[in-house]
């Protein structure tokens, strides 16, 4: 694996995570990779939203409004924290994860029913040959759809980590007031 100085910190951190389970089965790769992205979406939302008034953030926890991978993807897209193609890539990963999480029999990424989704994911993550270079240099033991999936996960994770580091927390002073100051001034002048 290349040293950290050859990649931005976000990519290095993502690669460290994915390197840990490269030897795992395809099912473990898919489920763990999606879990990492779900965790990153949680972190992005937690940073971009107003802080929770309670110690536990019920909005983001399981069984609540933003407690699922799907709802988190939709929320970060609707908040314009990611673009449409980024949301599509995340939904493709989520669908592949759902397939692998619910299969009883072992399945291979290169032969399974999700190869079309993985190819679409790789197409979304491709930019001027960078995905091919990433696969060759960082995932040399992987090939085919597995290599595409590993490299795409690394790209998506790195971009989410970058978004987390750049996200600006919501500011309550930017919120729409129930009674704006201009109304208060009008009321005071009518009373005078």
N, C-alpha and C positions, 0 to 999 in steps of 0.2 A: 504494500500500500504506500502511496506517496506520502511524503512528510506534510505536516500541517502548513508549512511555509509555501507549498505549491498550490494550496486551495484556500479559499476564504474559510474562516472559522466555522461557519454554518455547515459547509460541505464536509469539512473534516469531522465535525461532531456527528453528522448524519452517517458518514461512511463508517465511523467507529461502531455505531449502533448496528448497521447492516452487516458489517464484517463479523459481528458476534454470532449471527445465526445463518451464515452462508452455507454451513455444512448441514443445516437442518433440512427436514423434509420440505417439499413444496407447500404442504398445508401449513406447517409452522412458519415458513417464510411469509406466506400471505397473511396469516392471522396476526403474527407479531408485527409485521410491517404496517398493516392497517391500524393496529392498536397504537403504534407509535404516532401515526398521523392523527388519529383521533385525539391523542394526548396533546399534540401540538396545536390542534384546533381549539381545544379547551384553553390552553395557555394564551392563544391569540385573543380569544373572546374575553377571557378574564382580564387581559391587559387593556383591551379596547373599550370595554363597557365601564360604566360607573361602578365603583366598588360596591360590593354587597353590604347592605346595612347590618347584616348579621355575620357572625363568624363563619358560618357555612354558606356557600353560595348555592342556594337552592335552585336557582335558574339553570345552572350548568350541571348539576348533579344528575345521576341516573334517575329515571322515572319522572323527570321534570322537563320543562319546555325545550331546553337546549341540552338534554342529556343523552342524545344519541348521535352517532357519527353522521347520519343523514341530516338531522336538524342543525348540527353545527356547520356542516358544509353549506347548507342553504342560508344560514344566518350570516356567515362571513361573506358569502357572495352578495346577499341583499344589503349588507352594510358597506359594500364596495371595498372590502379588504382584499378580495381576489377578483379576477375577471371570470367571464363565462367559461373560457377554455380550461382555466384552473379548476373551477367547480366541476366541469365535466370529467377531468382527470381524476379528481377525488371520488366522484360518484362511480367511475369505472372501477377504481380500486375497491370501493365499498361493495360493489356487486360481486367482484371476484372473491372478496373476503367472505361474503354471505354464502356463496356457492361452496367454498372450501370448508367453511365452518360447519355446514350442515350435511356434508357428505359422510357416509359411513365408510365407504371404500376409499382406499388411497387413490389419488389421482395425480398425474403429472401435468405441470404447466404447459409443456410442449405437446401434450396429447389430449388434454382435457377440453371440456366444453367452453372454456373461457379464452381460448387462443385469439379469437377475433377481438375481444375486449382488450386483451393485452397488446395486440398489434395497434389498436386505436390509441391506447394509452401511450405507447412508444411514439406514435406519430405526433401526438399532442406535445410530448416532451422533447421531441427532436428539434434541433436548431443548428443549421449549418454543419452537420456532421458531429456535433458535440456529444450526442448520446452514444454514437458508435465509438467515439474516442473514450468516453467514460466507461463503456462496457469493456473495451479492450484493455484499458490501463488499470481499472479498479476491480473488475469482476472477471479476470481472465479464466477462472475455473468454471464459469457459467457459460451457457450457450443458449441459442434459440430464445424462446419466449421467457425462459427463466432469467436469462441475461437482460432481456428487455424489461422485465418486471423489476429486477434488482436495480438497474440503472434508473428507471423511472421513479421508483420509490426514493432513491437517493436525491434525485432532482427535486421532487415534490417536497420531501422533508427539508432539504436545504432552503428552498424558497419559503416554506412556512417558518423556519427558524429565522430567516432574514426578516420576514413580515413581523414576527414577534419583537425582534430587536428594534424595528423602526416604528412600531405601532405607537400611536399617541393615545393616552388614556382619555376617555370622554371627560369633558369638563362640565360640571353642573352649572357653571355660570353661562354656558352656551345654551342651556335648556330653555324651552319656552315657558315663561312664567304664566301662572294661572291669571294673575292680575298684574299686567305690565305697569312699569313706572309711569308711562304716559296716562294711563287711566287714573292712577293715584293723583297725578297733578291736576287732571280735569276735575276730579271730585273735590279737591282742596280749593280750586278756583271757584267752583260753583257755590261752595259753602261760605266763601268770603264775601 
